[in-house]
């Protein structure tokens, strides 16, 4: 295998983390430009690409470390992979629970665990990484490819067989809705859809596992072939095949992020592969890099830390109450420091509140970038 450094992979991972922070931190969830919103149900917006791209990047990264794991034996492999998955899962759970206290009638009280959501983005990453790593290690790459195909086909069939008769692809008819509720309890399931339903539930995780496997196979392929135009051409052809396959599959099994359908896996993996191919061409072949690549690169050097920090900081600042007039009942209103930033600085920028909401998100991106930039300058890298 050709041992070569792929800076384009670092940029790809960093850009994905930056976009993940961008779409998760609008000034107002009621005022967002359409490309920065998730599809209501079936369909795929640019925002719906962020999470699968990150899982694809997780698989890429695993392809670089697996050889050293194999050299050190089964015990070492299991210790490293299981430990990492457990830590990421626990961090995600603690992030959901944070800031561990909340306001209640003017007093700060401890936030009990009884209402904490069990699953989430980090939890899905942990489970997907663990299962994909076990499949790849023990079944080897060729076996992992076969198993990945089987998972996608079985998930397709099971979704129709186990779902509500005549309506297996609706939010209420999807078999996993009730599965996750029964598994975790209704108090521990996401309710942002208006009803108890978890878009990162365990039921819809199989496709995410395959996303990591595809990322691994892609990373292994570009390492084996090296920086040659043949590698790049084959990569882009495969990307096109996956995108077309996903588009065709969408006709019978719609592309849907919230239940992570098989067509969604194939389609977004193709887009991720194409994006990576373009970056490889620009960075590795044409040496087109500079401030733009450096901007994303630093995000990719501390991805877990900055994602967790960007989720935790607004929660902890939410405990700080800044007076903001009174409500319709004459009672005092309060905003957090970030809320004050949006209301006072960003929102008045335009009569179109989506503009202010986007400006706020971009300000936060710049703020978080400055943090990871300083960490990189000081060679501080927090890894799990």
N, C-alpha and C positions, 0 to 999 in steps of 0.2 A: 504494500500500500504506500502510495506517495504521501510523505509527511509534509504538507504545505499549510501555511497559515491563510485563513480566509477572513480578511477584515470585513468583507461584505456580510458575513454572518453576524458579526458584532453589530454592524449598522442596522441590519434587519431586525435583530432582537431589540436594540435600543429604540428604534422607530416604533416598534409594536408597543413597547412599554409606554413611550411618550403618548401615543394615540390612546392607549388604554386610560391613562390619567386624564387626557383631554375630554373624552366622552363621558367619564365618570364624574366630572366636576363642572357642570354648567352653572352659570349664575342662577338660573331658574329652570326647573324641570318643565315648566309650562311654556317656556319660550326657547325652543331649540330649532335650528335649521334642520331640515329633513335628513340630509346625509349624516347628521350627528345623532339621529334617533335610531333605535332598533325598529325593525319591521314589526308591526302590530301582531302578526302571527306568521302566516306563510310569507316568503319573500326574503330578500337579503339586501340590506343597505351597507354602505362602507363601514358603519359602526359594527355591523354583524360579522365583519371580517377580523376584528381585532383579537378576540379571544382564540379562535381557531388558529390564527397566525402565531399567537404566542405558544400554543401547544405544539405546533409545527416546529417552532424554534427550540422548544424543550427537547423534542426528538433529535433535532440537529445536534444540539449540544451533547446529548447522550452518546451519539455516534463517535464523538471524539474521546470520550472517557472510557467507553466500554472495553477497548483493548487492555487498558491497565487493570481494569476490574478482572478480566479473564485471566490475566497473568498471575494475579494474587489469589485466585481460587474462589470456590463457592461461598465459603464462610465470610470472606471479606466483601464479596459482592452483596450478599444478603444484608450484612451489617450496614453498609453504606447506603444502599437503596432504601431499605426499610426505615432506617433512622431519618433519612432526608424526607421521606414521604410523611412520616409521623410528625416531624417538626413543622413541616409546611401546613399540615392539616390543623395542628394545634394552634399555630400562629393565626390561621384563618378563623378558627373558632373564637380565639381571644379577641380578634379584631371585630367580629360580630358582636361580642359581648361588651367591648369597650364603649365608653370610658369607665364602665363599671359602677358609675353613680349617675343619678338623674334628678332633675328638679321635680319636686312634688309639693304643691301648695307653699311655694316659697322656700322650701328646705331641700337640701341635697340628701338623698337617701340612696342606699346601696341598690344597684340594679340586680335583681335576682336572675338566676339562670333559667327560670321556668319559661321565659318568653324569648330566649336566645335562639336564633336560627342556627341549625346544625351545619348545613351545607353552605357553599358560597364559591367564589372564584378560586381562592387558594385551595379550598378543600377538593374541588374538582381537579385542579392541577395535581395535587398530591395523589389522589386515587388513580388518575389517568397515568401519571408517571410510574407509579408502583406497578400497576398491572401490565403496562406496556413493557417496562424493563424486564419483568419476570418472563413475559412471552418471548421477547427478543433473546434473552440470555439462554433460556432453556430450549426454545424451539429453533434457535438460530434465525438469521435474516430470512431465508427462504421459507421456513416454517411460519415465521411471523407474518409474512406476506399472505400466505394461505389462510392463517387464522384470522387475519384482519378482514379478508374478503368474506369469510364465513360469518364473522361478527356482523358485518354490514347487512348481509343477506338475511340472517336470522332475526336481526332487530327489525328489519323491514316486514318480514312475515309475522313476527310476534306482535308488532304494533297493530296490524290489522286483525289478527286472530284474537288478541286479548283485549282490544279496545271495545268501546260501546258499539253494538251492532248498528251498522248504517252511519255511524259518526265517530270513527276511531281516531280521527285527526283533529278534533276540536279540543279546546282546553279542558272541558269537562269530560269528553269522551276518551281522551288519551289514557291508556291503562296506567301510566306512571303517576298520574295525578293522585289517585287513591293509594297507589303503592307507597309513595313517599310519605303521605299523611299517616298511613298505618305503621310505616317503619319508624318514623321519627316522632310522631305525635303532631297534632294540628298546631300546637303552640310553637313548635320548632321549625315550621315551614314558612317560606317566603309568602307574603300576602300582597306584594306590590301589584299584582295583576287584578286586584279587586276581590279575588277569592284565593283560598289556600292553594298554592301551586308553586313548585320550586323549579325555576329554569336551570338551576345547577343541581338538581336532585340526583340521587343515585340511579334512578331508573333510566335517565337519558345520558348516562355516562359512557356506555359502550362505544358510541361513535367517537367520543373524545379520546378514548384509548387508541382507537385506530388512527386518529389524527397524529398522535405522538409517534406511532409506528411508521406512518408515512414520512414524517419529518426525519426519523432515524434513517430510513432507507435512502432518503434523498441526501442526507449528510454523508452517509457511507459511500454512496455512488460518486459524489463529487470528489471525495478523498481518493477513491480508487482510480478514477480516471485522470485526476489532476487538472491543471488549468489549461485545457485544450478546447479548441472550438468544437470538436466532436462531442465533448462532454456537454458543453453549453447548448449545442443544437439538440441533442437528445433530451436534455432537461426541459427545454422549451416545447419540444414535440410532446413529451409526456404530460406537461402542464396543460397543453391544449386538449389532449385526449381526456384528461380528467375533467376539465371544465365542460367539454361537450357531453361527456358521460353524465356528469351531474345535472346538466341542463335537460338532457333527455329523461333521466330518472325522475326529475322534478315533475314530469307529466303524470306519473303514477304514484310517486311518493314525494310530495312537495318539499322544496328546500325550506327548512324551518329551524332557526337557531334554538328556539325555546324548548323544543323536544329533540334537538340535535339529530335530525334525520340523516339517514345514510346518504341521500343525495346532497345534503348540506356538507357532509364530510368530504365527499369526492369533489364537489364544486369548489369549496373554499381551499382545499388542499391544492387543487390545480392553480388557483389564483396565487396562493402563497408560493408555489413552485415557480410560477412565472415572474412574480415580483423578485424572488431571490435570484432568478436567472438574469433579470435586468440589472440588478445590483452587482452581480458577479461581472457582467459585461462592462458596466460603467467603472467599477472600482478595480477589479483584478486585471481586466484586459486593457482598459483605456486609462487607468490611473486617474480617473476623475474623482478626486476627493479633496476635501479641504474643510472649511468651516462648517458646511452643511453636514458632512459625514461625522465630523468631530462632535457636533451638537447631539446627534443621536447616539454616538458611540458611548458617551459617558453615562447615558441612561442604561445602556446594556451592561455596564460594568457593575452596577449595583441594582439589578432589576427587582429583586424581592424586597430589599430594604425600602426603595423609593416608592414602590407600590403600596406597601404596608403603611409607610409614613404618610403618604398622600391620603390614605383612608382614615388613619388615626388622628391626624392633626385637626381636621375639621370637627371631629367628634369631641375632642378635648376642648377646643376653642368654643364649641357650642355651649359649654358650661358657663362661659363668661357672658353676662347679660348687659348689653348696652341699651339704655332707654331709647325708645323709638316711638314716642307719642302714646296715643291711646287707641283702643279698638272701638268698634261701634257701640259697645256697652259702657264706654268710659273708663275701662280698666287699662292700666299701663301695658304697653307692648315693649318687647325687648328683641334685640338682634345680637347675633354673635359678631366677633370682629370680622370674619369673612363675610357675614351677611351685611355688615355695615359697609364693607368695601364695595359689594355689589350694588346696594341700594344708593349709596352716596356718590360713588365714583363712576361705576360702569353703566348702570341703568340709565342715567340721564344723557348718555352719549348720543342716543338716537331714539326717535319715536318708535322705531322697530325694536322692540325689547329683545329680539333674538340677537341683535348686534351687541348690545350690552352684555347679554348672557355669554356670548362667544368671547368677547374681550376679557371678561372675568376669567374664563377658562384658560385663555392664553396667558394672562398675568400669572395664574397659578403654575402653568407649565414653565414659564420663565423662572419663577421662584424655586420650584423643585429642581429645575436644571441647574441653577446656581448652587444648590446644596450638593448635588452629585458631582458637579464640576470641582467644587472645593475638596470633596472626598477623593476624587481622582488625583488632584494635584498633590494631596498628602498621602497618596497610595493607600487609602483606606477602602477596603473591599469587604463587605459583609456578605458571607455566603453561608448557606445551610448545607 
